[in-house]
Amino acid sequence: VQLVESGGGLVQAGGSLRLSCVASGIDFSLSMMDWYRQAPGKQREWVARITSGGITKYAESVKGRFTISRDNAKNTVYLQMNSLKPDDTAVYYCNTYFRVHYWGQGTQVTVSS
């Protein structure tokens, strides 16, 4: 199983970014996918989830600003992030679970004030 994130970068507060995660080695269309993030000095926290059926769920801190989506034809899950805040600065990780958790390498998102 391999998860490869991309799309991070430096953005000003109020700006937007779209993260992508390409998955291989799994039956993507049947897999629930999550995004997590880890800020410096803090524990990794869950951000958003999308089920195989397209049902979504969000952490309260990002609800209304972030949107998770998936393209099964491309084995890709996305995280559209709008109205970014400095507190959103973190390394963002893609995750899926099949007997064990699988993680990508992460992509850095930095939001300047």
C-alpha positions in Angstrom: 0.0 0.0 0.0 1.3 3.4 -0.9 -0.2 6.8 -0.3 1.4 9.9 -1.9 0.3 13.3 -0.8 0.9 16.6 -2.7 -0.4 20.1 -3.0 1.0 21.7 0.2 2.7 25.0 0.3 2.8 28.5 1.8 -0.3 30.6 1.7 -1.6 33.7 3.3 -4.4 33.6 5.9 -7.7 33.5 4.1 -6.2 31.7 1.1 -6.9 28.3 -0.3 -5.0 25.1 -1.1 -6.1 21.7 -2.5 -4.3 18.6 -1.3 -4.2 15.4 -3.2 -3.5 11.8 -2.1 -2.9 9.1 -4.7 -3.4 5.6 -3.4 -2.0 2.3 -4.8 -2.0 -1.3 -3.6 -5.6 -1.1 -2.2 -9.1 -1.5 -3.7 -9.5 2.3 -3.5 -13.2 2.4 -4.4 -14.0 0.2 -1.3 -11.6 2.1 1.1 -12.5 4.7 3.6 -10.0 7.6 3.5 -9.0 10.1 6.1 -6.9 13.2 6.3 -4.9 13.9 9.5 -2.6 16.8 10.4 0.3 17.3 12.8 1.4 20.8 13.9 4.8 21.4 15.4 4.9 20.2 19.0 1.4 18.8 18.9 -0.1 15.3 18.5 -1.5 14.2 15.1 -5.2 15.1 14.9 -7.9 13.8 12.6 -9.2 16.3 10.1 -11.7 14.7 7.7 -13.1 11.4 6.5 -14.8 10.1 3.4 -16.4 6.6 3.2 -16.5 4.4 0.2 -20.0 5.6 -0.4 -19.0 9.2 -0.3 -20.3 10.1 3.2 -18.1 12.8 4.7 -17.3 13.9 8.3 -15.2 16.7 9.6 -13.4 17.9 12.7 -15.2 20.9 14.3 -12.1 23.0 13.7 -12.4 22.7 9.9 -16.1 22.2 9.4 -17.4 24.7 6.8 -13.9 25.5 5.5 -12.5 22.2 4.3 -14.1 19.7 1.9 -13.0 16.1 1.4 -13.8 14.4 -1.9 -12.7 11.4 -3.9 -12.2 10.3 -7.5 -12.3 6.5 -7.7 -11.2 6.5 -11.3 -8.0 8.2 -10.3 -7.5 6.5 -6.9 -7.3 9.9 -5.4 -8.7 11.7 -2.4 -8.7 15.4 -2.1 -8.8 18.0 0.6 -10.0 21.4 -0.5 -9.0 23.9 2.2 -10.5 27.4 2.1 -10.4 30.4 4.5 -7.1 29.1 5.9 -5.9 30.2 9.2 -2.4 30.2 10.8 -3.7 27.5 13.1 -4.1 25.2 10.1 -0.3 25.2 9.7 0.8 21.5 9.9 2.0 18.5 8.0 -1.1 16.9 6.4 -1.2 13.1 6.1 -3.5 10.8 4.1 -4.6 7.6 5.9 -6.4 4.4 5.2 -7.0 1.4 7.3 -6.9 -2.3 6.2 -5.9 -4.4 9.2 -3.3 -1.7 9.9 -3.1 2.0 9.4 -1.3 3.2 6.3 0.2 6.7 6.1 1.6 8.8 3.4 4.8 10.8 3.8 2.9 14.0 4.4 2.7 17.4 2.8 3.6 20.7 4.6 0.9 23.4 4.7 2.1 26.8 6.1 -0.4 29.6 6.6 1.1 33.0 7.2 -0.7 35.8 9.1 
